[in-house]
Amino acid sequence: MTSDPRTGSPQTAPRWPHVFAHSIRYVVAPTILAASGFFTTNFLVSGQYSWPRTSRVLALTLTLLVLSYEFVYKEQAETTGSGKRARYAVLYACVIPYAVGAILMFALWKL
């Protein structure tokens, strides 16, 4: 809480950036990365390596790297001031969902 210098009354800090950061970390990033792991693995196991499909997977991979760094790693590093906690945030919000999507694709491919 901060106080208003003109009136001296306490004010609450804006909560929107905090809510936005947590919604990205806990909802948006894991959902996007799980779907991306699924589709990237689908591309790899299908064996159909055309240039349009390859370029889509490359663009998707670059987008995931930017999402993971900008919206998960940097946000967590700024909030906590710890690189170790930021790496754990990337592991839990990005790497594990991506692996789950890839494993799901492998499981469906084996059926």
N, C-alpha and C positions, 0 to 999 in steps of 0.2 A: 504494500500500500504506500502511496505517496500522498503528500498533502499539497493542496492548492496554495501557492504562495500569496494569492490575493485574499482568500478568505480563511485560510488555515484549516479548512475542512478536509478530511481524508478522502482520497479518490482511489478507486481501484485501477490497476494497470489494465490496458486493453488486453482482452483474452483472445481475440480473433487470431492473431499469429500463432499463439500456443495451440489452439484448437486445430488450426489448419495444418501445423507441423505434425501433430499426433494423428490426424486423419490420413495424411499422406503416409506416415510411417507404418500405421497399423492396419490400414484398409486398402489404400490405393496401390502402394508399392507391392505388397505381397500378392494381391490379385493380378496385377499386370505381370509380375515376374513368374508366377505360377503358369499363367497362360502362355507366356513367352517360352518358358522351358518346354512346355508341351509342344508348341509349334516348331521350335528349333529342333527338337528331337525328331519330330515327324519329318522334317526336311532331311535330316541326316539318315534316318532309316529307310526313307522312301527310295533313295537312289536316283531320283530325278533331279539332276544338278543342272538346270538351265540357268542362263544368266539372269532372267527376271526373278526367279525364285531365290537365287544366290544373293542378288542385290537386296531383296527384301529382308533376308535373314541378316545380312550385314548392317542394314539400316536399323533393324530391330535391335541388334546387339549394341550398336552405338547409342541408341536411345536408352537402352537399359543401363549402360554405363553412366550416362549423364544423369538419369533419374537416381541411380544409387548414390552417386557422388554428391550431386547438388542438393537433393531433397532429403536424403537420409544421413549420409556421412557428415556433410558440412553443418546441417542443422543440429545434429547431435553433438558435434564437436563444439559448436558455438554455445549450446545450451549448458553442457556439462564442463567444457574446458578440458576434456580428457580424450586423447586419441584412442585409448584402449576401449573406452565405452562406446565411442563412435564406431570402431571396428566391430564390436559385438552387435551394435544396432544394425549394421550392414549384414552381418551374418544371419541374424534372426529375421530381419525384414526383407532381405533380398536373396541371399544365397540359398537358404533352406527352402523357401517357396519355389525358387527356380528348380532346385533338385527334385522337389516333390512333383512338379509338373512334368519333368523329364522321366521320372520313375513311373508316373501314371501312364505316359505314352508308351514306355517300354512294356508295361504290364498289359496294355490293350493290344500292342503289336504282337505279343506272344500268344494271344487268344486265337 
